[in-house]
Amino acid sequence: MTSKIVPCIWLTDQAEQAAAFYTSAIGGRILATSYFPESSDNPSGRPPGSVLTVEFEVRGQRLTALNGGGNGEFRINPSISFFIEMGSAPAVDRMYAALSAGAHTLMGPDSYAWSERYAWVQDRYGVSWQIMATDAPGTRVIPSLLFSGEQQGRAEEAMEYYTHLFDNSSIETVSRFTSSDAGPEGKVAHARFVLESTPMVAMDSAVEQPFTFSEALSLQVMCADQAEIDRLWNALTEGGRPSQCGWLADRFGVSWQIVPARMDAWMTTADTAARDRVFQALMPMTKIDIATLESAARGETTAFGSR
């Protein structure tokens, strides 16, 4: 089944290296590569025709590595991390060893109340991985949202909002901080929910943190048609902040990209002229207009606007 929710990692110019590292260390494969226009400059400052994105899959979870450029204004932090559920303690240790080269260890590896073996590592690119031994068969990679900073304490509110907004979604389990815990009593210590059939985790930070959600790690939603784009864009920007090219930050500060499922095909076609036209049509947009991108792909128009 094609993933509907695809996390996107904003990097300056290391998308190819990061995707190769993750697929080797965790186990997976490269799916597709897209390129900046060859015919013009681009906002990232990257060379014309260079790599824009690398789509890859690790243990069933699809992700995107983006060469977004910039001067580090979007810094990856642990507000969005990834659980890697392993079948045994030795498997945790092997995964930790693979990811920890050049990394910063946040916890472990050790035995904790919630798992016989657990480690939390921030890798060489800044992405956080929580590696945990569980009874679940096989190995799973699960995106996790940590509500911290100004969003601390809003995990349950966010889960309820998201699961009502998205199809094929539900809250599965919620564990709360008690009076004997270090975290805020009654708030979410750990919760599992499903978003568009994608397993997710949500937590409230137990302590105050100097970080919260940012564009550095966003969630792409691959939409079937313009009606779905319109519905999700209008809902998620309410109380949030619209941005460029289908990006937005919602009322909780989480960054989303509301994009057509066909975007990958347009941006990875062997027709370089069509790729360039689609990219140039996309740049002025806030909410994405599929009809305009389709016309650009076919070469039917040269005047592009935003919807």
C-alpha positions as a Markdown table, in Angstrom:
| # | Residue | x | y | z |
|---|---|---|---|---|
| 1 | Met | 0.0 | 0.0 | 0.0 |
| 2 | Thr | 1.3 | 3.5 | -1.0 |
| 3 | Ser | 2.0 | 5.7 | 2.0 |
| 4 | Lys | -0.3 | 8.6 | 2.4 |
| 5 | Ile | 1.7 | 10.4 | 5.1 |
| 6 | Val | 5.4 | 10.8 | 4.2 |
| 7 | Pro | 7.8 | 12.6 | 6.6 |
| 8 | Cys | 10.2 | 15.0 | 4.9 |
| 9 | Ile | 13.7 | 15.8 | 6.2 |
| 10 | Trp | 15.0 | 19.3 | 5.3 |
| 11 | Leu | 18.7 | 19.2 | 4.7 |
| 12 | Thr | 21.0 | 21.8 | 3.1 |
| 13 | Asp | 22.7 | 19.6 | 0.5 |
| 14 | Gln | 23.0 | 16.1 | 1.9 |
| 15 | Ala | 19.9 | 14.5 | 0.7 |
| 16 | Glu | 21.7 | 11.8 | -1.3 |
| 17 | Gln | 24.1 | 11.0 | 1.5 |
| 18 | Ala | 21.4 | 10.9 | 4.1 |
| 19 | Ala | 19.1 | 8.6 | 2.1 |
| 20 | Ala | 22.1 | 6.2 | 1.4 |
| 21 | Phe | 23.0 | 6.2 | 5.1 |
| 22 | Tyr | 19.5 | 5.5 | 6.3 |
| 23 | Thr | 18.7 | 2.7 | 3.8 |
| 24 | Ser | 22.1 | 1.0 | 4.6 |
| 25 | Ala | 21.9 | 1.5 | 8.4 |
| 26 | Ile | 18.3 | 0.7 | 9.0 |
| 27 | Gly | 17.5 | -1.4 | 5.9 |
| 28 | Gly | 15.6 | -0.2 | 2.9 |
| 29 | Arg | 15.8 | 1.2 | -0.6 |
| 30 | Ile | 15.9 | 4.3 | -2.7 |
| 31 | Leu | 12.6 | 4.9 | -4.5 |
| 32 | Ala | 13.1 | 7.9 | -6.7 |
| 33 | Thr | 15.2 | 11.1 | -7.2 |
| 34 | Ser | 14.0 | 14.5 | -8.4 |
| 35 | Tyr | 16.1 | 17.4 | -9.6 |
| 36 | Phe | 16.1 | 21.2 | -9.6 |
| 37 | Pro | 15.4 | 22.8 | -13.0 |
| 38 | Glu | 18.2 | 22.8 | -15.4 |
| 39 | Ser | 17.0 | 25.9 | -17.2 |
| 40 | Ser | 17.0 | 28.4 | -14.3 |
| 41 | Asp | 18.2 | 29.2 | -10.8 |
| 42 | Asn | 16.1 | 28.1 | -7.8 |
| 43 | Pro | 15.4 | 29.6 | -4.3 |
| 44 | Ser | 17.6 | 27.1 | -2.5 |
| 45 | Gly | 20.7 | 28.3 | -4.2 |
| 46 | Arg | 21.6 | 24.8 | -5.3 |
| 47 | Pro | 23.1 | 24.3 | -8.7 |
| 48 | Pro | 20.7 | 24.0 | -11.7 |
| 49 | Gly | 20.0 | 20.3 | -12.4 |
| 50 | Ser | 21.2 | 19.1 | -9.0 |
| 51 | Val | 19.3 | 16.8 | -6.7 |
| 52 | Leu | 16.2 | 18.3 | -5.2 |
| 53 | Thr | 14.7 | 15.3 | -3.3 |
| 54 | Val | 15.4 | 11.6 | -2.7 |
| 55 | Glu | 12.5 | 9.4 | -1.9 |
| 56 | Phe | 13.4 | 6.3 | 0.1 |
| 57 | Glu | 11.9 | 3.6 | 2.3 |
| 58 | Val | 13.1 | 2.1 | 5.5 |
| 59 | Arg | 11.4 | -0.9 | 7.1 |
| 60 | Gly | 8.1 | -0.1 | 5.4 |
| 61 | Gln | 8.1 | 3.7 | 6.2 |
| 62 | Arg | 8.5 | 6.0 | 3.3 |
| 63 | Leu | 10.4 | 9.2 | 3.8 |
| 64 | Thr | 11.8 | 12.2 | 1.7 |
| 65 | Ala | 15.2 | 13.8 | 2.0 |
| 66 | Leu | 15.1 | 17.4 | 0.7 |
| 67 | Asn | 18.0 | 19.6 | -0.4 |
| 68 | Gly | 16.3 | 22.8 | 0.8 |
| 69 | Gly | 19.4 | 24.9 | 1.1 |
| 70 | Gly | 19.4 | 27.8 | 3.5 |
| 71 | Asn | 21.8 | 28.8 | 6.3 |
| 72 | Gly | 20.5 | 26.4 | 9.0 |
| 73 | Glu | 17.4 | 28.4 | 9.8 |
| 74 | Phe | 15.4 | 25.2 | 9.9 |
| 75 | Arg | 17.2 | 23.1 | 12.4 |
| 76 | Ile | 16.1 | 19.5 | 13.0 |
| 77 | Asn | 15.3 | 18.7 | 16.6 |
| 78 | Pro | 13.7 | 15.9 | 18.6 |
| 79 | Ser | 10.2 | 17.3 | 18.4 |
| 80 | Ile | 9.6 | 14.8 | 15.5 |
| 81 | Ser | 11.5 | 11.5 | 15.9 |
| 82 | Phe | 11.2 | 8.0 | 14.7 |
| 83 | Phe | 10.7 | 4.9 | 16.8 |
| 84 | Ile | 12.3 | 1.7 | 15.5 |
| 85 | Glu | 10.7 | -1.3 | 17.1 |
| 86 | Met | 13.0 | -4.3 | 17.2 |
| 87 | Gly | 12.4 | -7.9 | 18.2 |
| 88 | Ser | 15.2 | -8.3 | 20.8 |
| 89 | Ala | 17.7 | -6.4 | 22.9 |
| 90 | Pro | 20.7 | -7.5 | 20.7 |
| 91 | Ala | 18.8 | -6.2 | 17.7 |
| 92 | Val | 18.5 | -2.8 | 19.4 |
| 93 | Asp | 22.2 | -2.7 | 20.1 |
| 94 | Arg | 23.0 | -3.5 | 16.5 |
| 95 | Met | 20.7 | -0.7 | 15.2 |
| 96 | Tyr | 22.1 | 1.7 | 17.8 |
| 97 | Ala | 25.6 | 0.9 | 16.6 |
| 98 | Ala | 24.6 | 1.5 | 13.0 |
| 99 | Leu | 23.0 | 4.9 | 13.6 |
| 100 | Ser | 25.3 | 6.2 | 16.3 |
| 101 | Ala | 28.5 | 6.9 | 14.2 |
| 102 | Gly | 29.0 | 10.7 | 14.4 |
| 103 | Ala | 25.8 | 11.0 | 16.4 |
| 104 | His | 24.7 | 12.4 | 19.8 |
| 105 | Thr | 23.2 | 9.9 | 22.3 |
| 106 | Leu | 20.2 | 11.2 | 24.2 |
| 107 | Met | 19.5 | 8.1 | 26.2 |
| 108 | Gly | 21.0 | 4.6 | 26.6 |
| 109 | Pro | 21.2 | 2.0 | 25.4 |
| 110 | Asp | 20.0 | 0.4 | 28.6 |
| 111 | Ser | 17.0 | -1.3 | 30.3 |
| 112 | Tyr | 14.1 | 1.0 | 31.2 |
| 113 | Ala | 10.7 | 0.6 | 32.7 |
| 114 | Trp | 9.0 | 0.7 | 29.2 |
| 115 | Ser | 11.5 | -1.7 | 27.5 |
| 116 | Glu | 14.2 | -4.2 | 28.3 |
| 117 | Arg | 16.4 | -2.4 | 25.8 |
| 118 | Tyr | 16.0 | 1.2 | 24.6 |
| 119 | Ala | 18.2 | 3.9 | 23.1 |
| 120 | Trp | 17.5 | 7.4 | 21.8 |
| 121 | Val | 20.1 | 8.8 | 19.4 |
| 122 | Gln | 20.3 | 12.0 | 17.3 |
| 123 | Asp | 22.2 | 11.0 | 14.2 |
| 124 | Arg | 24.8 | 12.8 | 12.1 |
| 125 | Tyr | 22.1 | 14.7 | 10.3 |
| 126 | Gly | 20.2 | 15.7 | 13.4 |
| 127 | Val | 17.3 | 13.2 | 13.1 |
| 128 | Ser | 16.3 | 11.4 | 16.3 |
| 129 | Trp | 15.7 | 7.7 | 16.5 |
| 130 | Gln | 14.2 | 5.9 | 19.5 |
| 131 | Ile | 15.2 | 2.3 | 19.2 |
| 132 | Met | 13.2 | -0.1 | 21.4 |
| 133 | Ala | 12.8 | -3.8 | 22.0 |
| 134 | Thr | 9.2 | -4.9 | 21.8 |
| 135 | Asp | 7.1 | -8.0 | 21.5 |
| 136 | Ala | 5.8 | -6.9 | 18.1 |
| 137 | Pro | 7.0 | -9.2 | 15.2 |
| 138 | Gly | 9.5 | -7.8 | 12.7 |
| 139 | Thr | 10.8 | -4.3 | 12.7 |
| 140 | Arg | 8.7 | -1.1 | 12.4 |
| 141 | Val | 9.6 | 2.5 | 11.9 |
| 142 | Ile | 7.0 | 4.8 | 13.5 |
| 143 | Pro | 6.9 | 8.7 | 13.3 |
| 144 | Ser | 6.6 | 10.3 | 16.8 |
| 145 | Leu | 5.4 | 13.8 | 17.7 |
| 146 | Leu | 6.8 | 15.3 | 21.0 |
| 147 | Phe | 4.8 | 18.3 | 22.1 |
| 148 | Ser | 7.3 | 20.6 | 23.8 |
| 149 | Gly | 8.2 | 24.3 | 24.1 |
| 150 | Glu | 5.0 | 26.4 | 23.6 |
| 151 | Gln | 3.1 | 23.3 | 22.5 |
| 152 | Gln | 3.8 | 21.2 | 25.7 |
| 153 | Gly | 0.6 | 19.6 | 27.0 |
| 154 | Arg | -1.3 | 19.7 | 23.7 |
| 155 | Ala | -0.6 | 16.1 | 22.5 |
| 156 | Glu | -4.2 | 14.8 | 23.3 |
| 157 | Glu | -5.8 | 17.8 | 21.7 |
| 158 | Ala | -3.8 | 17.4 | 18.6 |
| 159 | Met | -4.5 | 13.7 | 18.3 |
| 160 | Glu | -8.2 | 14.3 | 18.6 |
| 161 | Tyr | -8.1 | 17.0 | 16.0 |
| 162 | Tyr | -6.0 | 15.0 | 13.5 |
| 163 | Thr | -7.9 | 11.7 | 13.8 |
| 164 | His | -11.2 | 13.6 | 13.2 |
| 165 | Leu | -9.7 | 15.4 | 10.2 |
| 166 | Phe | -8.0 | 12.5 | 8.4 |
| 167 | Asp | -9.7 | 9.4 | 7.1 |
| 168 | Asn | -8.7 | 5.9 | 8.2 |
| 169 | Ser | -7.5 | 7.3 | 11.6 |
| 170 | Ser | -8.1 | 6.5 | 15.3 |
| 171 | Ile | -6.5 | 6.9 | 18.7 |
| 172 | Glu | -5.4 | 3.4 | 19.9 |
| 173 | Thr | -3.8 | 3.8 | 23.4 |
| 174 | Val | -3.1 | 6.7 | 25.8 |
| 175 | Ser | -0.8 | 6.5 | 28.8 |
| 176 | Arg | -0.8 | 9.5 | 31.1 |
| 177 | Phe | 1.7 | 11.0 | 33.6 |
| 178 | Thr | 0.6 | 10.3 | 37.2 |
| 179 | Ser | 1.4 | 12.3 | 40.4 |
| 180 | Ser | 4.4 | 10.0 | 41.0 |
| 181 | Asp | 5.9 | 10.8 | 37.5 |
| 182 | Ala | 8.3 | 13.5 | 36.6 |
| 183 | Gly | 5.9 | 14.8 | 33.9 |
| 184 | Pro | 2.8 | 17.0 | 34.1 |
| 185 | Glu | 0.0 | 15.0 | 35.8 |
| 186 | Gly | -2.8 | 13.9 | 33.4 |
| 187 | Lys | -0.9 | 14.8 | 30.2 |
| 188 | Val | 0.2 | 12.2 | 27.6 |
| 189 | Ala | 3.3 | 10.2 | 28.5 |
| 190 | His | 2.9 | 8.0 | 25.5 |
| 191 | Ala | 0.1 | 7.5 | 23.0 |
| 192 | Arg | -0.4 | 5.4 | 19.8 |
| 193 | Phe | -2.7 | 6.6 | 17.1 |
| 194 | Val | -3.2 | 5.9 | 13.4 |
| 195 | Leu | -3.3 | 8.6 | 10.7 |
| 196 | Glu | -4.4 | 7.6 | 7.2 |
| 197 | Ser | -3.5 | 4.0 | 8.2 |
| 198 | Thr | 0.0 | 5.1 | 9.2 |
| 199 | Pro | 1.0 | 4.2 | 12.8 |
| 200 | Met | 2.1 | 7.3 | 14.8 |
| 201 | Val | 3.2 | 8.1 | 18.4 |
| 202 | Ala | 2.4 | 11.3 | 20.4 |
| 203 | Met | 3.9 | 12.4 | 23.7 |
| 204 | Asp | 3.9 | 15.5 | 25.9 |
| 205 | Ser | 7.4 | 16.4 | 27.0 |
| 206 | Ala | 7.9 | 15.6 | 30.7 |
| 207 | Val | 10.1 | 18.7 | 31.2 |
| 208 | Glu | 10.4 | 22.1 | 29.6 |
| 209 | Gln | 12.4 | 22.0 | 26.3 |
| 210 | Pro | 14.1 | 24.7 | 24.3 |
| 211 | Phe | 12.6 | 23.4 | 21.0 |
| 212 | Thr | 9.3 | 22.7 | 19.3 |
| 213 | Phe | 8.1 | 21.8 | 15.8 |
| 214 | Ser | 9.7 | 23.4 | 12.8 |
| 215 | Glu | 9.8 | 23.1 | 9.0 |
| 216 | Ala | 13.0 | 21.0 | 9.3 |
| 217 | Leu | 10.8 | 17.9 | 9.7 |
| 218 | Ser | 7.4 | 18.1 | 8.0 |
| 219 | Leu | 4.7 | 15.7 | 7.1 |
| 220 | Gln | 3.7 | 15.4 | 3.5 |
| 221 | Val | 0.1 | 14.3 | 2.7 |
| 222 | Met | -0.2 | 12.8 | -0.7 |
| 223 | Cys | -3.7 | 13.9 | -1.9 |
| 224 | Ala | -5.8 | 12.2 | -4.5 |
| 225 | Asp | -7.5 | 15.3 | -6.0 |
| 226 | Gln | -8.0 | 19.0 | -5.6 |
| 227 | Ala | -11.0 | 18.5 | -3.3 |
| 228 | Glu | -8.8 | 16.7 | -0.8 |
| 229 | Ile | -6.1 | 19.4 | -1.1 |
| 230 | Asp | -8.7 | 22.1 | -0.5 |
| 231 | Arg | -10.3 | 20.4 | 2.5 |
| 232 | Leu | -7.0 | 19.6 | 4.3 |
| 233 | Trp | -5.4 | 23.0 | 3.5 |
| 234 | Asn | -8.4 | 25.0 | 4.7 |
| 235 | Ala | -8.7 | 22.9 | 7.9 |
| 236 | Leu | -5.0 | 22.9 | 8.8 |
| 237 | Thr | -4.4 | 26.6 | 8.1 |
| 238 | Glu | -7.2 | 27.6 | 10.4 |
| 239 | Gly | -5.3 | 28.9 | 13.4 |
| 240 | Gly | -2.1 | 28.1 | 11.6 |
| 241 | Arg | 0.1 | 29.7 | 9.1 |
| 242 | Pro | 0.2 | 29.1 | 5.3 |
| 243 | Ser | 3.4 | 29.1 | 3.4 |
| 244 | Gln | 4.8 | 28.4 | -0.1 |
| 245 | Cys | 4.4 | 25.4 | -2.4 |
| 246 | Gly | 1.8 | 23.6 | -0.3 |
| 247 | Trp | 3.6 | 24.0 | 3.0 |
| 248 | Leu | 1.8 | 25.2 | 6.1 |
| 249 | Ala | 2.2 | 25.1 | 9.9 |
| 250 | Asp | -1.0 | 24.1 | 11.8 |
| 251 | Arg | -2.4 | 25.4 | 15.1 |
| 252 | Phe | 0.0 | 23.1 | 17.0 |
| 253 | Gly | 3.1 | 24.3 | 15.0 |
| 254 | Val | 3.4 | 21.0 | 13.1 |
| 255 | Ser | 4.5 | 21.6 | 9.5 |
| 256 | Trp | 2.7 | 19.9 | 6.7 |
| 257 | Gln | 3.0 | 19.7 | 2.9 |
| 258 | Ile | -0.4 | 19.2 | 1.3 |
| 259 | Val | 0.6 | 18.0 | -2.2 |
| 260 | Pro | -0.9 | 15.9 | -5.0 |
| 261 | Ala | 0.0 | 12.2 | -5.1 |
| 262 | Arg | 1.0 | 12.8 | -8.7 |
| 263 | Met | 3.8 | 15.3 | -7.7 |
| 264 | Asp | 6.4 | 12.6 | -7.6 |
| 265 | Ala | 5.6 | 11.5 | -11.1 |
| 266 | Trp | 5.8 | 15.1 | -12.4 |
| 267 | Met | 9.1 | 15.8 | -10.7 |
| 268 | Thr | 10.9 | 12.6 | -11.6 |
| 269 | Thr | 9.8 | 12.3 | -15.2 |
| 270 | Ala | 12.6 | 11.8 | -17.8 |
| 271 | Asp | 11.2 | 14.8 | -19.6 |
| 272 | Thr | 13.5 | 17.6 | -18.2 |
| 273 | Ala | 11.5 | 20.4 | -19.9 |
| 274 | Ala | 8.3 | 19.2 | -18.3 |
| 275 | Arg | 10.0 | 18.9 | -14.9 |
| 276 | Asp | 11.3 | 22.5 | -15.2 |
| 277 | Arg | 7.8 | 23.8 | -16.2 |
| 278 | Val | 6.2 | 22.1 | -13.2 |
| 279 | Phe | 8.8 | 23.5 | -10.8 |
| 280 | Gln | 8.3 | 27.0 | -12.1 |
| 281 | Ala | 4.6 | 26.7 | -11.9 |
| 282 | Leu | 4.8 | 25.4 | -8.3 |
| 283 | Met | 7.0 | 28.2 | -7.0 |
| 284 | Pro | 4.4 | 31.1 | -6.8 |
| 285 | Met | 1.7 | 28.8 | -5.2 |
| 286 | Thr | 0.6 | 28.7 | -1.6 |
| 287 | Lys | -2.2 | 26.1 | -1.8 |
| 288 | Ile | -1.4 | 23.9 | -4.7 |
| 289 | Asp | -3.6 | 24.0 | -7.8 |
| 290 | Ile | -3.4 | 20.6 | -9.6 |
| 291 | Ala | -4.9 | 21.8 | -12.9 |
| 292 | Thr | -2.2 | 24.4 | -13.3 |
| 293 | Leu | 0.5 | 21.9 | -12.6 |
| 294 | Glu | -1.1 | 19.4 | -15.1 |
| 295 | Ser | -1.1 | 22.1 | -17.7 |
| 296 | Ala | 2.5 | 22.9 | -17.0 |
| 297 | Ala | 3.5 | 19.3 | -17.3 |
| 298 | Arg | 1.8 | 19.1 | -20.7 |
| 299 | Gly | 3.3 | 22.4 | -21.8 |
| 300 | Glu | -0.1 | 23.9 | -22.4 |
| 301 | Thr | 0.7 | 27.2 | -20.6 |
| 302 | Thr | 3.6 | 29.5 | -19.8 |
| 303 | Ala | 1.8 | 31.9 | -17.4 |
| 304 | Phe | 1.6 | 30.5 | -13.9 |
| 305 | Gly | -0.3 | 31.9 | -11.0 |
| 306 | Ser | -1.2 | 30.8 | -7.5 |
| 307 | Arg | -4.5 | 29.6 | -6.2 |
